């Protein structure tokens, strides 16, 4: 039996383009907000750790492909 090009699903839901774009937009905003909150919390964690070691934070700077990024094999 050849089923090429036929959707065999009883749970297929059709939505219009406006709804799809709204969902996509809201998802994008949630992802960006979550990332921003995570970065801020990480900076706070770094400051607390350095201060607990009697150190002083001069500057915390984010770099795109700095040490520890997902593809980095040196850490």
N, C-alpha and C positions, 0 to 999 in steps of 0.2 A: 504494500500500500504506500503510495507516494503522497506525502503531505507538504511538499515544498510550497511555501507562500501562504499557508493556511494557519491561522491562529487557533490552536486547540486549547482554549482556556475558558473556563466558566466564570472566572473571577476577573476578567478583563473589564476595566473601568475607563470609559472615555471622558476626558475633561477638555474643556475648551482652552484656547491659547492664553486667554486673559488669566484664567485660574492658574495655569501652569507657570506663567511668568510671575504671578503674585507669590506662589509657593517658592519659586526659585529665588526671588528677591528677598523674602523673609529669611530663607535658609542662609543666604549670603550674609545678611546683616547679623544673624546669630553666630555664624562662624567667625566673622571679624570681631565681634564683641567678645566672644570667648577667648580668642587669641590675645586681644588687648588686655583682658583681665589676667590671663595667665602670665603674660610678660611682666605686668606690674607686680603680681604676687611673687614671681621669681626674683625680681630685683629686691623686694623686701626681704626674701629669704636669704639672699646673698649678703645684704647689709647686716642682718642679724648674725649670720655665721661669722663674718669678718670681725664684727664688734665683739663677739664672744671669744675670739682668739686674740683680743687686745689689739686689733688692727684698725686701720682707718681707710674707708672707701674714698678714693679720689674721684673716680668716674666709672660708671657702668655703661658700656657701649655695646650695642648689638651689631653684629656683623653677619651677613647672609651665610657665608660658608666658613664660619670660624670653627675653632676646636669644639668637638662634640656634636656637630650637626649629624643628621641621620645617616649620611653616606660616609662619614669620617671613620677611617679604620685605625687611627692613631690613638684613640682614647680607649 
